[in-house]
Amino acid sequence: MGIRVSVVIPAYERAEWLKKCVLSLRSQTLSPAEFAVFVVDSSPNEVNEKSMRELAAIVPFPLKCIRKKPEGPGPSRTLGGQQNDSPFIAFLDSDCYVTPGWLEAGLRVFEGNIGIVQGRVLPDPEQPTKVFTHYLRIEKESHFYETANIFYRRETFEECGGFPADVMPNAERPVGGEDTEAAWTAKRLGWRTAFAPEALVYHEVRPINIWDWIFNKRLFRIPGLVGRFPELRRFMFGKYFYDQAQGYLLLALFGLALSILNPLGAALAIPYTFHRAMGRSGTLTGILRIVRVAAYFLQDSATLLILLGGSVRYRALLL
C-alpha cells in the first residue's frame, strides 16, 4: 500500500515546538508506511532544517524539509501539499502535537463528496490557560476552518487552488485568513465539510503581552472574508457584528453618548456590562468583576477600531 496521506507542517522558527510536533507523529496508529511528513520552513536561519534532517534519520515515516522564502503559512501549506499525489492531505500547525489516533480518525470521516474534515483542537493540558495566553480551542466545526488541524481530499485542495499568501508575510504571527478563504472556495465548488472529534491535537499555550491581548491584528482580515464570502454573515452576531460583545459595545457607546442629553441613555450600557461581567468564568467575583469589564472594554474598543479599519480597507461592513 502506498502513501495514503501527506502531513504538511508550515514552520517559522520555534524549533523546539516543531520538533515536538514531528516527534508526536511517531505514535500514530496508522502505519508509518501509509503517511509521509513534509515540513515547509520559512525561517531566516537553518535551525529547523538541520533539526529535521536529524529527525529524518530516526522517525519511522518519510520526513522531508523544504525551505522557502517567508510568505505566511498559506503558500507553505500549498507547496507541501504538492510534494506527492497522496489522495489526502493533513495540515498541522507546528505549535501543535497529535494524539495517537489522529490520522486514522480524520481519514475515517471522508465519504461521498466530503472534501474537508476538521479535527478537534484543545489547549495543551500540560500548560495552564490564563488571561494573557494564546491558544486554540476547536470543539465543533468552525466556520473559519483553521488549519491547525484539518484534512483535505486532494481533489478539493487542487480545485480550490491552495492557500494564498499572508498580508504580513514576514510577521512571526501572520494576520491569517488564508485557511478560511481556501475552505469557503471549496464549499462554493460543491464540496461538503465534516468534523472529526476523535482527530485530536493539542495546541501550545503561549504567554502573550498585554498589548497583543488588547490588539488582535488577525481581526483586520475578517471583514474582507465576509465581503468575499457573504455566507459567513450568518455566523456573525446580527450579521454585522463579529460577536455579541461587539454588538453590545456599540449599543453601550451609543447610550453613553446619548446620556449627555438624557441620563437614562446610560442604561443602554447594561447589556454590555452584564455580558462582560458574567459571561466568562474566572477568579474575580463580586465587585471585582468590574475589573473584568474595564479590561474587556479596552480590548473590545480596540477590536472595534481594527474591524472598522478592515471594513474600510475591504469595503465590507463588520464591526
PEBEL-V856227 format. One record per residue. PSI is psi as a letter, one per 20 degrees, with the letter a starting at -180 (* if undefined). D_FIRST is the distance of its C-alpha to the first C-alpha in Angstrom with 1 decimal. Layout:
<<PSI:D_FIRST> <PSI:D_FIRST>>
//
This chain:
<<p:0.0> <a:3.8> <p:6.9> <h:8.1> <p:11.6> <p:14.1> <p:16.9> <p:20.1> <o:23.3> <q:26.6> <q:29.1> <o:32.8> <b:34.4> <l:34.2> <h:32.4> <g:32.6> <h:31.1> <g:28.2> <g:27.6> <g:27.7> <g:25.3> <g:22.6> <h:23.2> <h:22.9> <i:19.2> <h:18.8> <j:19.5> <p:16.7> <h:15.5> <p:12.1> <p:10.0> <i:11.0> <i:7.7> <j:7.0> <q:10.4> <q:12.9> <p:16.6> <o:19.3> <p:22.9> <o:25.4> <p:28.8> <k:32.2> <q:34.4> <i:37.7> <a:36.8> <j:34.0> <g:33.8> <g:30.4> <g:28.9> <g:30.2> <g:29.0> <h:25.4> <h:25.5> <g:26.6> <h:23.9> <h:21.1> <i:22.2> <i:21.9> <q:19.1> <i:15.7> <q:13.8> <p:14.5> <p:17.9> <p:20.0> <p:23.5> <p:25.1> <q:28.9> <r:30.9> <q:34.3> <p:35.1> <j:34.9> <r:34.0> <h:30.5> <f:29.8> <h:29.2> <g:27.3> <g:24.8> <g:24.8> <g:24.2> <h:21.3> <i:19.6> <j:20.0> <h:18.1> <a:14.8> <k:13.6> <q:11.3> <i:12.4> <q:14.2> <p:16.5> <o:18.2> <p:21.6> <p:23.4> <q:26.8> <i:27.7> <k:30.4> <q:28.1> <q:26.0> <q:23.3> <r:23.3> <h:20.5> <j:19.1> <g:19.4> <g:16.0> <g:15.2> <h:18.7> <g:18.6> <h:15.4> <h:16.9> <h:19.9> <p:18.5> <q:19.9> <c:22.1> <k:23.3> <p:22.9> <i:22.1> <p:23.0> <p:22.7> <p:25.1> <r:24.8> <q:27.7> <p:29.5> <q:32.3> <q:34.5> <o:33.7> <i:35.5> <i:36.6> <p:38.7> <p:41.8> <p:42.0> <a:45.4> <g:47.2> <l:46.7> <q:43.0> <p:40.0> <r:36.9> <p:34.7> <o:34.6> <o:32.5> <j:32.6> <r:32.2> <p:31.0> <p:33.0> <i:34.6> <i:34.0> <l:30.2> <p:30.2> <j:27.1> <h:27.5> <n:24.7> <q:23.2> <p:20.0> <p:19.9> <q:18.0> <g:17.5> <h:20.0> <g:22.4> <g:22.3> <h:23.0> <h:25.7> <i:27.6> <j:27.8> <b:26.5> <p:29.1> <r:32.6> <q:34.5> <q:36.7> <i:40.5> <m:41.0> <h:38.3> <j:39.8> <q:40.4> <h:38.7> <n:38.6> <r:37.9> <h:39.4> <a:36.1> <i:35.6> <h:32.9> <h:30.3> <g:32.8> <g:33.4> <g:29.7> <g:29.1> <h:32.3> <g:31.7> <g:28.4> <h:30.4> <h:33.0> <i:30.5> <i:29.9> <q:26.8> <r:27.1> <q:26.6> <r:26.0> <p:26.4> <n:24.2> <h:26.7> <i:24.2> <m:22.3> <p:25.1> <q:26.0> <p:29.3> <q:31.4> <q:33.9> <o:37.5> <p:39.4> <q:43.2> <q:44.8> <r:48.4> <h:50.9> <g:50.9> <h:47.1> <h:47.5> <g:50.3> <o:48.9> <n:45.3> <h:44.8> <h:41.5> <i:43.6> <h:45.1> <i:42.1> <g:42.0> <h:44.9> <h:43.1> <g:40.0> <h:42.3> <h:44.2> <h:41.1> <n:39.5> <i:42.5> <h:40.2> <h:40.0> <h:43.7> <i:43.2> <i:41.6> <q:44.7> <o:47.9> <j:50.3> <h:47.9> <j:49.8> <p:49.4> <g:46.3> <a:47.0> <g:49.8> <h:51.4> <h:51.8> <g:53.5> <h:55.8> <g:56.6> <h:57.8> <g:60.0> <g:61.4> <h:62.2> <g:63.9> <g:65.9> <h:66.9> <h:68.2> <h:70.0> <i:71.6> <h:73.8> <h:75.6> <o:75.1> <h:74.2> <i:72.4> <h:69.7> <i:68.3> <h:67.2> <i:64.3> <i:62.7> <g:62.4> <g:59.0> <g:57.5> <g:59.3> <g:58.2> <g:54.6> <h:54.2> <h:56.4> <i:54.7> <i:51.3> <q:49.4> <q:49.4> <a:50.9> <i:53.5> <p:56.4> <r:58.7> <c:62.0> <h:63.8> <i:61.2> <h:58.9> <h:60.9> <g:59.3> <g:55.9> <g:57.4> <g:58.9> <g:55.7> <h:53.6> <g:56.4> <g:55.9> <g:52.1> <h:52.5> <g:55.2> <g:53.0> <g:50.2> <g:52.6> <g:53.6> <g:50.0> <h:49.2> <g:52.4> <g:51.6> <h:48.2> <g:49.9> <g:52.3> <g:49.7> <j:47.4> <l:50.1> <o:48.6> <p:50.6> <p:48.9> <*:51.0>>
//
